[in-house]
Amino acid sequence: MEEHVQILDLPYCKPFKEWLKDRYGEEKAQDIWQKTVDRYNAYLPDLPDYGGKKNGHAIAIYGGLAIFSLYPNLPDEPPISEMQDFVSNMFMGKMSKLGKVFNLNRSADMWLINRIFEKSGNGDRRDIVKYPASFVNVAEAYDKENHAARYYFTQCPNAEFAKKHNLLHVLPLCCNSDFFLIEQLHGTLIRCGTCGNSDKCDYCVVGNKNPLADEYEIVTDERGFLVSRKKQ
């Protein structure tokens, strides 16, 4: 069994602490952060083997665990929507720089992101043999007619953890960040559900000027998940 990623090895400790300090003041922030670290460490012994740092999604899995460890310690229990911008920027903020050179409205860039998805999917399918609790990735062929890259997950470690620990109300903080990511690349994510509110987490990525993007609107469902719905 591979060692799990420790919370202090994640790149999110500093933004977590800064956000807590801004919201609650330094003394209370320190107390909340220590409780977060303690809760994270308490979760580790019962986690399945994800492959630790060898898992291609290690940052996503353990970053999600950090969110699940943080939220129950927040004294004012803020609405998930109130935290979404902070979490999305923390997880995906660096991608805004990539958007200066990467544009999913260009055919070459759509081809490239599809290749990235293919490579990631191949890694997921290798990982699932060794680590059955990891992501189950199902590939779909590139949609040349609609210039769309597609794939989906039928198993997500973050969703499974949230279900087991009664934290499904926190899961949207992780899932909704994907919409932010694709927006930074001048694209649109068309997603009808996730493993938290459906039987799969589907990814259909197109440029934001693609006619397919105009057929959908992004709404928030009753559980707080952003989802794509066909316009009436």
MARGU-630611 format. One line per 3 residues: number of its first residue (from 1); their letters; for each residue z, x, y of N, C-alpha, C, O. Coordinates in steps of 0.1 Angstrom, whole numbers, plus 5000, padded with zeros to 4 digits. Each point is the difference from the previous one (the first is absolute). Layout:
! MARGU-630611
NUM) a) Z X Y Z X Y Z X Y Z X Y | ...
***
This chain:
! MARGU-630611
1) mee) 5000 5008 4988 5000 4992 5012 5000 5009 5012 5008 5009 5002 | 4983 4988 5008 4999 5007 5012 5012 4996 5009 5005 4989 5000 | 4999 5021 5009 5010 4997 5009 4995 4990 5011 4989 5001 5005
4) hvq) 5020 4990 4999 4996 4991 5011 5000 5007 5014 5007 5011 5001 | 4986 4984 5008 4999 5006 5013 5013 4996 5008 5004 4988 5001 | 5003 5022 5005 5012 4997 5007 4997 4995 5014 4989 5003 5006
7) ild) 5020 4989 5000 4997 4994 5013 4998 5010 5010 4992 4999 5010 | 5015 5012 4990 4999 5011 5010 4988 5008 4999 4996 5008 5009 | 4996 4990 4980 4987 5007 4998 4989 4991 5006 4988 5004 5000
10) lpy) 5015 4984 5004 4989 4991 5005 4998 5003 5015 5009 5005 5007 | 4979 4993 4998 4997 5003 5014 5005 4990 5010 4997 5000 5012 | 5011 4990 4983 5004 4989 5008 5014 5000 5006 5005 4991 5007
13) ckp) 5003 5020 4989 5014 5000 5004 5002 5000 5015 5008 4993 5006 | 4984 5015 5001 5001 5001 5015 4997 4987 5007 5007 4996 5008 | 4981 4998 4988 4997 4987 5007 5011 4989 4997 5003 4992 5008
16) fke) 5002 5008 4979 5010 4991 4997 5012 5002 5009 5005 4990 5006 | 5000 5022 4996 5012 5003 5008 4998 4996 5014 5008 4995 5007 | 4980 5008 4998 4997 4997 5014 5000 4985 5003 5005 4996 5010
19) wlk) 4989 4997 4980 4999 4985 5002 5014 4994 4999 5003 4992 5008 | 5005 5013 4983 5014 4995 4999 5008 5003 5013 5008 4992 5005 | 4990 5020 5000 5008 5004 5012 4995 4992 5012 5009 4996 5008
22) dry) 4978 5001 4994 4996 4992 5011 5005 4986 4999 5002 4993 5010 | 4999 5002 4978 5004 4986 4998 5015 4997 5000 5005 4990 5005 | 5002 5020 4989 5015 4997 4997 5009 5010 5007 5012 4998 5000
25) gee) 4982 5013 5006 5009 5010 5006 5003 5011 4990 4999 4997 4988 | 5005 5014 5017 5001 5012 4991 5010 4999 4989 4998 5003 4989 | 5014 4992 5015 5011 4999 4990 4997 4991 4989 5001 5003 4988
28) kaq) 4995 4985 5015 4996 4990 4990 4988 5004 4992 4999 4998 4988 | 4992 5009 5019 4988 5005 4993 5003 5010 4989 4994 4999 4989 | 5015 5009 5014 5004 5010 4990 5007 4994 4988 4997 5004 4988
31) diw) 5011 4985 5014 5006 4993 4989 4990 4993 4992 5000 5000 4987 | 4990 4993 5019 4989 4993 4993 4992 5010 4992 4996 4997 4988 | 5001 5014 5018 4992 5010 4993 5007 5005 4987 4993 5002 4990
34) qkt) 5019 5001 5012 5008 5005 4988 5000 4989 4989 4999 5004 4988 | 5003 4984 5016 5000 4989 4990 4986 4999 4993 4999 4997 4988 | 4991 5005 5020 4986 5000 4995 4998 5011 4989 4994 4997 4990
37) vdr) 5010 5015 5014 4999 5011 4990 5008 4997 4988 4995 5003 4989 | 5017 4992 5012 5008 4997 4988 4994 4989 4992 5000 5001 4987 | 4994 4989 5019 4994 4989 4992 4987 5006 4993 4998 4997 4988
40) yna) 4995 5011 5019 4988 5006 4994 5004 5008 4988 4993 4999 4989 | 5017 5009 5012 5004 5009 4989 5006 4992 4988 4998 5004 4989 | 5008 4984 5015 5005 4992 4989 4989 4993 4992 5002 4997 4988
43) ylp) 4987 5001 5019 4988 4994 4993 4994 5009 4990 4995 4996 4989 | 5004 5017 5014 4993 5010 4993 5002 5000 4985 4991 5000 4992 | 5022 5000 5003 5002 5001 4986 4994 4989 4991 4997 5002 4989
46) dlp) 5001 4986 5017 4995 4989 4993 4985 4998 5001 4994 4991 4994 | 4999 5018 5014 4986 4998 5002 4992 5005 4987 5005 5009 4993 | 4984 4985 5005 4991 5005 4989 4994 5013 5004 5001 5004 5012
49) dyg) 4992 5002 4979 4994 5013 5003 4986 4997 5006 4991 4996 4994 | 5008 5008 5019 4988 4998 5007 4992 5013 5000 4988 5000 5005 | 5018 5011 4991 4993 5013 5001 5004 5008 5012 4995 5011 5002
52) gkk) 5015 4984 5005 5005 5008 5012 4989 5004 5009 4991 4992 5004 | 5009 5020 5001 4990 5005 5010 4986 5001 4994 4991 5001 5007 | 5008 4999 4979 4987 5001 4994 4992 4987 5001 4988 5000 4998
55) ngh) 5019 4989 5005 4993 4987 5002 4992 5000 5013 5006 5004 5010 | 4982 4992 4989 4992 5000 5012 5005 4991 5011 4996 5001 5012 | 5012 4989 4984 5006 4991 5010 5014 5002 5002 5008 4991 5004
58) aia) 4997 5021 4994 5014 5003 5001 5006 4996 5013 5011 4994 5001 | 4982 5009 5010 5005 4997 5013 5001 4985 5002 5010 4995 5007 | 4980 4998 4988 5001 4985 5002 5011 4994 4992 5007 4991 5004
61) iyg) 4995 5014 4983 5010 4994 4992 5014 5003 5005 5008 4991 5002 | 4995 5022 5002 5013 5004 5004 5002 4996 5015 5012 4998 5004 | 4977 5001 5004 5002 4995 5013 5004 4986 5000 5008 4995 5008
64) gla) 4986 4997 4982 5004 4986 4999 5015 4999 4996 5007 4992 5005 | 4997 5017 4986 5014 5000 4995 5009 5003 5012 5011 4994 5001 | 4985 5015 5008 5008 5002 5013 5001 4988 5008 5011 4997 5005
67) ifs) 4979 4995 4996 5000 4988 5008 5010 4990 4993 5008 4993 5007 | 4991 5006 4980 5009 4991 4993 5015 5004 5001 5009 4992 4999 | 4993 5021 5002 5013 5005 5002 5006 4998 5014 5012 4999 5002
70) lyp) 4979 5001 5008 5004 4999 5014 5003 4985 5003 5011 4998 5006 | 4980 4993 4991 5001 4987 5005 5014 4993 4998 5005 4994 5009 | 5000 5006 4978 5013 4993 4998 5011 5005 5008 5011 4994 5001
73) nlp) 4988 5018 5005 5011 5006 5008 4999 4997 5015 5009 5003 5007 | 4980 4990 4997 4999 4996 5014 5009 4989 5004 4998 4989 4994 | 5011 5012 5015 5010 4990 5002 4995 4987 5006 5006 4990 4998
76) dep) 4983 5011 5009 4995 4988 5006 4989 4993 4992 4994 4990 5005 | 5002 5016 4984 4990 4994 4991 4988 4996 5008 4996 4988 5000 | 4997 5021 5006 4989 4996 5009 4988 4994 4992 4998 5004 4988
79) pis) 4995 4987 5018 4988 4995 4993 4990 5011 4996 4999 5010 5007 | 4995 4988 4982 4990 5011 4995 4990 5002 5010 4995 5011 5003 | 5000 4978 5004 4990 5002 5010 5004 5009 5011 4991 5006 5006
82) emq) 5022 4994 4997 5005 5008 5011 4999 5015 4997 5000 5008 5009 | 5000 4995 4978 5000 5014 4996 4986 5005 4996 4998 5012 4998 | 4992 4979 5001 4987 5004 4994 4993 5011 5008 4995 5009 4993
85) dfv) 5005 4990 5020 4993 5010 5007 5006 5014 4998 4993 5010 4998 | 5020 4991 5002 5007 5012 4997 4996 5006 4987 4997 5012 4998 | 5004 4980 4991 4997 5004 4987 4985 5004 4998 4997 5010 4994
88) snm) 4994 4982 5012 4986 5003 4998 4996 5013 5007 4993 5008 4995 | 5013 4994 5017 4997 5013 5007 5006 5012 4992 4995 5010 5000 | 5017 4988 4995 5006 5010 4992 4992 5004 4988 4998 5012 4997
91) fmg) 4998 4978 4996 4992 5003 4987 4986 5004 5003 4994 5009 4994 | 4999 4985 5016 4986 5001 5002 4996 5006 5013 4988 5001 5003 | 5021 5002 5006 4997 5004 5014 4990 5012 5001 4992 5000 5009
94) kms) 5009 5009 4982 4991 5012 5001 4986 4996 4998 4991 5008 5004 | 5006 4981 4990 4987 4995 4997 4992 4997 5013 4988 4999 5000 | 5020 4998 5011 4994 4997 5012 4991 5011 5005 4990 4998 5007
97) klg) 5014 5014 4990 4992 5012 5004 4987 5001 4992 4990 5004 5006 | 5011 4992 4982 4988 5000 4991 4990 4990 5005 4988 5002 4999 | 5016 4988 5008 4991 4990 5005 4991 5005 5011 4990 4993 5003
100) kvf) 5014 5018 5003 4991 5006 5010 4987 5006 4994 4990 5001 5008 | 5010 5002 4979 4988 5006 4994 4995 4991 4989 4989 5003 4995 | 5019 4988 5000 4997 4992 4988 4998 4985 5004 5009 4994 5007
103) nln) 4979 5000 4990 4997 4987 5004 4994 4992 4989 4989 5004 4995 | 5018 4986 5000 4995 4993 4988 4988 4991 5003 4995 4994 4991 | 5001 5006 5021 4987 4993 5003 4988 5008 4997 4989 4996 5000
106) rsa) 5013 5017 4997 4989 5009 4996 4999 5001 4985 5010 5001 4993 | 4978 4998 5002 4997 5000 4986 5006 5012 4993 5005 4999 4989 | 4993 5013 5017 5005 5012 4994 5015 5000 4998 5006 5005 4990
109) dmw) 5001 4989 5020 5015 5000 4999 5005 4989 4990 5010 5002 4994 | 4982 4987 5005 5004 4991 4990 4998 5006 4986 5008 4998 4991 | 4981 5009 5007 4997 5007 4987 5012 5010 4997 5004 5001 4989
112) lin) 5000 5006 5022 5011 5009 4998 5013 4994 4996 5007 5005 4991 | 4997 4984 5016 5012 4994 4996 5000 4994 4986 5010 4999 4993 | 4978 4996 5003 4999 4995 4986 5002 5011 4990 5006 4998 4990
115) rif) 4989 5014 5014 5002 5012 4991 5015 5003 4999 5005 5004 4990 | 5001 4995 5022 5015 5003 5000 5007 4990 4991 5009 5004 4993 | 4987 4983 5008 5007 4990 4992 4997 5003 4985 5009 4998 4992
118) eks) 4979 5006 5005 4996 5003 4986 5009 5012 4994 5005 4999 4989 | 4996 5011 5020 5008 5012 4995 5015 4996 4999 5006 5004 4990 | 4999 4988 5019 5014 4996 4999 5002 4991 4988 5010 5002 4992
121) gng) 4980 4989 5005 5001 4992 4988 5000 5007 4987 5007 4997 4991 | 4984 5014 5009 5000 5008 4988 5013 5007 4997 5005 5001 4989 | 5002 5003 5022 5013 5006 4999 5010 4990 4996 5009 5004 4991
124) drr) 4990 4984 5014 5010 4990 4995 4998 4997 4986 5010 4998 4993 | 4978 5001 5002 4998 4997 4986 5004 5012 4990 5004 4997 4989 | 4996 5015 5017 5006 5011 4992 5015 4999 5000 5007 5002 4990
127) div) 4999 4995 5022 5014 4999 5001 5006 4990 4992 5011 5002 4994 | 4983 4986 5005 5006 4989 4993 5002 5003 4985 5009 4994 4994 | 4983 5015 5001 5002 5004 4986 5013 5007 4998 5007 4998 4990
130) kyp) 4996 5011 5020 5012 5007 4999 5012 4993 5006 5012 5002 4995 | 4986 4990 5015 5010 4993 5007 4998 4985 5001 4994 4995 5009 | 5009 4997 4980 4996 4986 4999 5006 4991 5011 4995 4989 5002
133) asf) 5015 5016 5006 5005 4992 5011 4993 5002 5013 5003 4994 5010 | 4986 5015 4990 4993 5003 5013 4990 4989 5003 5000 4989 4994 | 4991 5014 5015 4990 4990 5004 4989 4998 4989 4995 5010 4994
136) vnv) 5002 4978 5004 4989 4996 4991 4988 4997 5009 5000 4989 5006 | 4990 5020 4994 4989 4999 5009 4987 4995 4993 4997 5006 4989 | 4997 4984 5016 4987 4995 4994 4989 5002 5009 5000 4995 5012
139) aea) 4990 5013 4984 4989 5003 5009 4989 4989 5000 4998 4993 4990 | 4996 5006 5021 4988 4991 5002 4989 5009 5005 5002 5009 5009 | 4986 4987 4987 4988 5008 5005 4998 4997 5015 5003 4990 5005
142) ydk) 4991 5020 5002 4998 4999 5014 4990 4989 5002 4989 4999 4994 | 5014 4992 5016 4992 4988 5003 4990 5005 5010 5002 4999 5012 | 4986 5005 4983 4989 5004 5009 4995 4990 5009 4996 5002 5012
145) enh) 5004 4985 4983 4994 4989 5008 5008 4998 5013 4995 4998 5010 | 5019 5002 4988 5009 4997 5011 5006 5012 5006 5008 4999 5009 | 4988 5013 4986 5006 5012 5005 5015 5000 5000 5007 5002 5010
148) aar) 4999 4994 4978 5014 4998 4998 5005 5009 4988 4994 5001 4990 | 5018 5005 5013 5007 5008 4989 5011 4991 4995 5008 4995 5008 | 4993 5004 4979 5010 4991 4994 5007 5006 4988 4994 5008 4993
151) yyf) 5019 4989 5006 5008 5003 4988 5012 4992 5001 5003 4993 5010 | 5005 5007 4979 5013 4992 5001 5010 5006 4990 4997 5007 4990 | 5016 4990 5013 5011 5004 4992 5005 4988 4993 5002 4989 5006
154) tqc) 5001 5012 4981 5007 4989 4993 5015 5004 4997 5007 4991 4996 | 4997 5021 5008 5014 5004 5000 5002 5009 5011 4993 5010 5002 | 5018 4987 5005 5004 5009 5011 5015 5003 4999 5008 4991 4999
157) pna) 4996 5022 5001 5014 5003 4998 5009 4994 5011 5011 4996 4998 | 4984 5003 5015 5008 4995 5011 5003 4985 4997 5011 4995 5003 | 4979 4998 4993 5001 4985 4997 5010 4998 4988 5008 4991 5001
160) efa) 4991 5017 4989 5008 4999 4988 5015 5003 5004 5009 4993 4996 | 4993 5017 5012 5013 5003 5005 5006 4989 5008 5012 4996 4999 | 4980 4998 5010 5004 4990 5009 5004 4987 4992 5010 4994 5003
163) kkh) 4983 5003 4987 5003 4988 4992 5013 5003 4992 5008 4991 4999 | 4994 5020 4996 5012 5003 4992 5012 5000 5009 5011 4996 4995 | 4988 5008 5017 5012 5002 5009 5001 4989 5011 5008 5002 5009
166) nll) 4985 4987 4989 5000 4989 5009 4997 5004 5015 5007 4997 5009 | 4982 5012 4992 4997 5005 5013 4985 4996 5003 4994 5007 5008 | 5001 4982 4986 4986 4996 5003 4998 4997 5015 4989 5001 5005
169) hvl) 5022 4995 5002 4998 4997 5014 4998 5013 5009 4996 4999 5011 | 5007 5013 4983 4998 5012 5007 4987 5006 4996 4994 5008 5008 | 5000 4989 4981 4988 5006 4995 4988 4999 5010 4992 5009 5001
172) plc) 5006 4980 5007 4989 5000 5010 5000 5011 5009 4989 5004 5005 | 5022 5003 4998 5000 5011 5009 4991 5011 4994 4993 5007 5008 | 5007 4995 4979 4991 5010 4994 4986 4995 4999 4990 5007 5004
175) cns) 5008 4981 4991 4986 4994 4997 4992 4998 5013 4989 5004 5000 | 5018 4991 5010 4993 4997 5012 4994 5012 5008 4991 4999 5008 | 5015 5013 4989 4996 5012 5006 4986 5004 4997 4993 5007 5007
178) dff) 5002 4988 4981 4986 5003 4996 4990 4994 5010 4989 5006 5003 | 5014 4982 5003 4991 4995 5010 4999 5009 5012 4989 5002 5006 | 5023 5003 4998 5000 5009 5012 4991 5012 4997 4993 5005 5008
181) lie) 5009 5001 4980 4992 5012 4996 4985 4998 5001 4993 5008 5007 | 5002 4981 4988 4986 4998 5000 4995 4997 5014 4989 5004 5004 | 5019 4990 5004 4997 4997 5014 4997 5013 5008 4992 5001 5008
184) qlh) 5016 5010 4988 4999 5012 5007 4986 5007 4997 4996 5008 5008 | 4998 4988 4981 4987 5006 4996 4989 4991 5004 4989 5001 4995 | 5013 4989 5015 4990 4991 5005 4995 4991 4988 4988 4997 5000
187) gtl) 5021 4999 4992 4997 4992 4988 5009 4987 5000 5008 4998 5008 | 4988 4994 4982 5008 4988 4997 5004 5000 4986 4991 5002 4991 | 5022 4995 5006 5004 4998 4986 5000 4985 4997 5007 4993 5007
190) irc) 4986 5004 4983 5000 4986 4995 5008 4999 4988 4996 5005 4989 | 5016 4989 5012 5009 5000 4989 5006 4986 4999 5006 4995 5009 | 4992 4999 4979 5005 4986 4998 5014 5000 4994 5006 4989 5001
193) gtc) 4999 5022 4994 5013 5000 4994 5005 5014 4997 4992 5009 4999 | 5020 4992 4998 5006 5013 4995 5008 4997 4987 5001 4989 4996 | 5004 5022 4998 5008 4998 4988 5013 4993 5003 5008 4997 4991
196) gns) 4995 5001 5022 5013 4994 5004 4998 4985 5002 5010 4992 4999 | 4978 5003 5003 4998 4986 5002 4988 4994 4992 4995 4989 5002 | 5000 5020 4989 4988 4996 4992 5000 5008 4987 5010 5007 4997
199) dkc) 4980 4992 4995 5000 5007 4987 4993 5014 5002 4999 5007 4990 | 4996 4996 5022 4994 5013 5002 5000 5002 5015 5001 4991 5008 | 4997 5022 4995 4999 5005 5014 4986 5004 5002 4996 5011 4995
202) dyc) 4996 4981 5012 4985 5003 5001 4997 5007 5013 5005 4996 5011 | 4986 5013 4988 4994 5007 5011 4985 4998 5001 4993 5003 4991 | 5003 4991 5020 4986 5000 5003 4999 5005 5015 5005 4994 5009
205) vvg) 4988 5018 4992 5000 5006 5013 4986 5000 5005 4990 5004 4993 | 5008 4992 5020 4987 5000 5006 5002 5005 5015 5011 5001 5005 | 4978 5002 5001 5001 5003 5015 5004 4988 5008 4997 4989 4995
208) nkn) 5009 5013 5016 5005 4988 5008 4988 4993 5006 5002 4989 5006 | 4986 5016 4994 4988 4993 5005 4992 4994 4989 4989 4995 5003 | 5015 5007 4985 4993 4994 4988 5001 4985 5001 5011 4995 5002
211) pla) 4978 4998 4995 5001 4985 5000 5011 4994 4991 5005 4990 5002 | 4997 5018 4987 5010 4995 4990 5014 4999 5007 5008 4991 4997 | 4995 5018 5012 5013 5000 5007 5002 4987 5008 5011 4995 5001
214) dey) 4978 5000 5005 5001 4988 5008 5002 4988 4992 5003 4989 5006 | 4996 5011 4981 5002 4988 4992 5014 4998 4997 5004 4989 4995 | 5005 5021 5008 5014 4998 4997 5009 5002 5013 4996 5006 5010
217) eiv) 5016 4988 4989 5010 5002 5010 5012 5005 4993 5003 4997 4988 | 5005 5011 5019 5013 5005 4994 5011 4992 5005 5002 4998 5012 | 5006 4996 4978 5011 4992 5003 5012 5005 4993 4999 5008 4991
220) tde) 5013 4988 5013 5013 5003 4994 5004 4989 4991 5001 4988 5004 | 5001 5014 4983 5004 4989 4991 5015 4998 5001 5007 5006 5008 | 4997 4984 4984 5014 4996 5001 5010 5010 4996 5012 4999 5002
223) rgf) 4983 5012 4991 5009 5011 4996 5000 5012 5009 5007 5010 4998 | 4984 4989 5012 4999 5011 5010 4989 5010 4997 4999 5010 5007 | 4993 4987 4983 4989 5009 4997 4988 4996 5008 4997 4989 5002
226) lvs) 4996 5022 5003 4987 4998 5007 4990 4997 4989 4999 5008 4990 | 4993 4982 5011 4990 4996 4990 4987 4996 5007 5000 4995 5012 | 4989 5007 4982 4987 4996 5005 4996 4986 4995 5001 4997 4988
229) rkk) 4995 4994 5021 4996 4987 4996 4986 4997 5006 4997 5003 5011 | 4995 4990 4980 4987 4996 5005 5001 4990 5012 5008 4991 5000 | 4984 5012 5010 5000 4991 5011 4994 4987 4997 4991 4999 4992
232) q) 5015 4990 5013 4995 4987 4997 4987 4997 5008 4994 4989 4999
***
